[in-house]
Amino acid sequence: MRSFTGSATTKVASSKVGFFLGVLRIAAMVIRARIDGGYRRTPLFDGATGTPIVEPRVLTAEERRKLSSLTINS
């Protein structure tokens, strides 16, 4: 499946069949996840209740200021 090929620097082969098969594959993955409950398995939420594993915490203005002043050394 190819997309956004207009800005490619070389010729990109186009295939309507490839696009169709890509859409079918994505649809199959979504349907399977809905049927077997796979969409509920995530490390961030409890699968049974849908509640977050860790309660979110809103940073104070001071905490945000401190974090924005940090620089990342690479």
Biotite code that builds the C-alpha atoms (Angstrom):
import biotite.structure as struc

atoms = struc.array([
    struc.Atom([0.000, 0.000, 0.000], chain_id="A", res_id=1, res_name="MET", atom_name="CA", element="C"),
    struc.Atom([1.444, 3.366, -0.989], chain_id="A", res_id=2, res_name="ARG", atom_name="CA", element="C"),
    struc.Atom([0.327, 6.872, -0.151], chain_id="A", res_id=3, res_name="SER", atom_name="CA", element="C"),
    struc.Atom([1.570, 10.443, -0.565], chain_id="A", res_id=4, res_name="PHE", atom_name="CA", element="C"),
    struc.Atom([3.639, 9.503, -3.612], chain_id="A", res_id=5, res_name="THR", atom_name="CA", element="C"),
    struc.Atom([3.326, 12.936, -5.225], chain_id="A", res_id=6, res_name="GLY", atom_name="CA", element="C"),
    struc.Atom([6.495, 14.198, -3.540], chain_id="A", res_id=7, res_name="SER", atom_name="CA", element="C"),
    struc.Atom([8.563, 11.069, -4.234], chain_id="A", res_id=8, res_name="ALA", atom_name="CA", element="C"),
    struc.Atom([11.938, 11.710, -5.875], chain_id="A", res_id=9, res_name="THR", atom_name="CA", element="C"),
    struc.Atom([11.773, 8.548, -8.015], chain_id="A", res_id=10, res_name="THR", atom_name="CA", element="C"),
    struc.Atom([9.003, 6.761, -9.886], chain_id="A", res_id=11, res_name="LYS", atom_name="CA", element="C"),
    struc.Atom([6.681, 4.850, -7.560], chain_id="A", res_id=12, res_name="VAL", atom_name="CA", element="C"),
    struc.Atom([4.746, 1.913, -8.957], chain_id="A", res_id=13, res_name="ALA", atom_name="CA", element="C"),
    struc.Atom([1.038, 2.292, -8.428], chain_id="A", res_id=14, res_name="SER", atom_name="CA", element="C"),
    struc.Atom([-1.400, -0.562, -8.051], chain_id="A", res_id=15, res_name="SER", atom_name="CA", element="C"),
    struc.Atom([-5.086, -0.319, -7.329], chain_id="A", res_id=16, res_name="LYS", atom_name="CA", element="C"),
    struc.Atom([-5.035, -4.007, -6.339], chain_id="A", res_id=17, res_name="VAL", atom_name="CA", element="C"),
    struc.Atom([-2.300, -3.296, -3.747], chain_id="A", res_id=18, res_name="GLY", atom_name="CA", element="C"),
    struc.Atom([-4.370, -0.472, -2.266], chain_id="A", res_id=19, res_name="PHE", atom_name="CA", element="C"),
    struc.Atom([-7.463, -2.667, -2.120], chain_id="A", res_id=20, res_name="PHE", atom_name="CA", element="C"),
    struc.Atom([-5.550, -5.501, -0.436], chain_id="A", res_id=21, res_name="LEU", atom_name="CA", element="C"),
    struc.Atom([-4.075, -3.041, 2.080], chain_id="A", res_id=22, res_name="GLY", atom_name="CA", element="C"),
    struc.Atom([-7.525, -1.750, 2.991], chain_id="A", res_id=23, res_name="VAL", atom_name="CA", element="C"),
    struc.Atom([-8.797, -5.322, 3.358], chain_id="A", res_id=24, res_name="LEU", atom_name="CA", element="C"),
    struc.Atom([-5.880, -6.227, 5.622], chain_id="A", res_id=25, res_name="ARG", atom_name="CA", element="C"),
    struc.Atom([-6.501, -3.233, 7.919], chain_id="A", res_id=26, res_name="ILE", atom_name="CA", element="C"),
    struc.Atom([-10.236, -3.997, 8.009], chain_id="A", res_id=27, res_name="ALA", atom_name="CA", element="C"),
    struc.Atom([-9.513, -7.636, 8.909], chain_id="A", res_id=28, res_name="ALA", atom_name="CA", element="C"),
    struc.Atom([-7.240, -6.566, 11.782], chain_id="A", res_id=29, res_name="MET", atom_name="CA", element="C"),
    struc.Atom([-9.902, -4.201, 13.160], chain_id="A", res_id=30, res_name="VAL", atom_name="CA", element="C"),
    struc.Atom([-12.670, -6.800, 12.898], chain_id="A", res_id=31, res_name="ILE", atom_name="CA", element="C"),
    struc.Atom([-10.524, -9.499, 14.542], chain_id="A", res_id=32, res_name="ARG", atom_name="CA", element="C"),
    struc.Atom([-9.614, -7.158, 17.428], chain_id="A", res_id=33, res_name="ALA", atom_name="CA", element="C"),
    struc.Atom([-13.299, -6.394, 17.995], chain_id="A", res_id=34, res_name="ARG", atom_name="CA", element="C"),
    struc.Atom([-14.274, -10.074, 17.951], chain_id="A", res_id=35, res_name="ILE", atom_name="CA", element="C"),
    struc.Atom([-11.511, -11.436, 20.209], chain_id="A", res_id=36, res_name="ASP", atom_name="CA", element="C"),
    struc.Atom([-11.355, -8.372, 22.488], chain_id="A", res_id=37, res_name="GLY", atom_name="CA", element="C"),
    struc.Atom([-7.792, -7.515, 21.467], chain_id="A", res_id=38, res_name="GLY", atom_name="CA", element="C"),
    struc.Atom([-8.603, -3.810, 21.434], chain_id="A", res_id=39, res_name="TYR", atom_name="CA", element="C"),
    struc.Atom([-8.925, -3.980, 25.240], chain_id="A", res_id=40, res_name="ARG", atom_name="CA", element="C"),
    struc.Atom([-5.355, -5.230, 25.801], chain_id="A", res_id=41, res_name="ARG", atom_name="CA", element="C"),
    struc.Atom([-3.255, -2.178, 26.546], chain_id="A", res_id=42, res_name="THR", atom_name="CA", element="C"),
    struc.Atom([-0.604, -1.410, 29.169], chain_id="A", res_id=43, res_name="PRO", atom_name="CA", element="C"),
    struc.Atom([-2.305, 1.891, 29.993], chain_id="A", res_id=44, res_name="LEU", atom_name="CA", element="C"),
    struc.Atom([-5.828, 0.765, 30.937], chain_id="A", res_id=45, res_name="PHE", atom_name="CA", element="C"),
    struc.Atom([-7.446, -2.110, 32.836], chain_id="A", res_id=46, res_name="ASP", atom_name="CA", element="C"),
    struc.Atom([-9.012, -4.330, 30.155], chain_id="A", res_id=47, res_name="GLY", atom_name="CA", element="C"),
    struc.Atom([-12.010, -5.301, 32.282], chain_id="A", res_id=48, res_name="ALA", atom_name="CA", element="C"),
    struc.Atom([-13.057, -1.861, 33.488], chain_id="A", res_id=49, res_name="THR", atom_name="CA", element="C"),
    struc.Atom([-11.406, 0.537, 31.046], chain_id="A", res_id=50, res_name="GLY", atom_name="CA", element="C"),
    struc.Atom([-10.013, 2.632, 33.889], chain_id="A", res_id=51, res_name="THR", atom_name="CA", element="C"),
    struc.Atom([-6.437, 3.933, 33.758], chain_id="A", res_id=52, res_name="PRO", atom_name="CA", element="C"),
    struc.Atom([-3.795, 1.763, 35.468], chain_id="A", res_id=53, res_name="ILE", atom_name="CA", element="C"),
    struc.Atom([-2.323, 4.909, 37.047], chain_id="A", res_id=54, res_name="VAL", atom_name="CA", element="C"),
    struc.Atom([-4.493, 7.884, 37.936], chain_id="A", res_id=55, res_name="GLU", atom_name="CA", element="C"),
    struc.Atom([-3.548, 10.842, 35.717], chain_id="A", res_id=56, res_name="PRO", atom_name="CA", element="C"),
    struc.Atom([-2.055, 13.848, 37.492], chain_id="A", res_id=57, res_name="ARG", atom_name="CA", element="C"),
    struc.Atom([-2.218, 17.400, 36.171], chain_id="A", res_id=58, res_name="VAL", atom_name="CA", element="C"),
    struc.Atom([1.047, 19.274, 36.604], chain_id="A", res_id=59, res_name="LEU", atom_name="CA", element="C"),
    struc.Atom([1.026, 22.573, 38.425], chain_id="A", res_id=60, res_name="THR", atom_name="CA", element="C"),
    struc.Atom([2.150, 25.733, 36.647], chain_id="A", res_id=61, res_name="ALA", atom_name="CA", element="C"),
    struc.Atom([5.452, 25.607, 38.558], chain_id="A", res_id=62, res_name="GLU", atom_name="CA", element="C"),
    struc.Atom([6.089, 21.979, 37.527], chain_id="A", res_id=63, res_name="GLU", atom_name="CA", element="C"),
    struc.Atom([5.394, 22.839, 33.890], chain_id="A", res_id=64, res_name="ARG", atom_name="CA", element="C"),
    struc.Atom([7.769, 25.823, 34.091], chain_id="A", res_id=65, res_name="ARG", atom_name="CA", element="C"),
    struc.Atom([10.554, 23.642, 35.498], chain_id="A", res_id=66, res_name="LYS", atom_name="CA", element="C"),
    struc.Atom([10.059, 21.001, 32.807], chain_id="A", res_id=67, res_name="LEU", atom_name="CA", element="C"),
    struc.Atom([9.986, 23.524, 29.975], chain_id="A", res_id=68, res_name="SER", atom_name="CA", element="C"),
    struc.Atom([13.299, 24.975, 31.131], chain_id="A", res_id=69, res_name="SER", atom_name="CA", element="C"),
    struc.Atom([15.092, 21.605, 30.906], chain_id="A", res_id=70, res_name="LEU", atom_name="CA", element="C"),
    struc.Atom([17.220, 20.933, 27.837], chain_id="A", res_id=71, res_name="THR", atom_name="CA", element="C"),
    struc.Atom([17.912, 17.551, 26.327], chain_id="A", res_id=72, res_name="ILE", atom_name="CA", element="C"),
    struc.Atom([21.594, 16.739, 25.875], chain_id="A", res_id=73, res_name="ASN", atom_name="CA", element="C"),
    struc.Atom([22.255, 14.613, 22.806], chain_id="A", res_id=74, res_name="SER", atom_name="CA", element="C"),
])
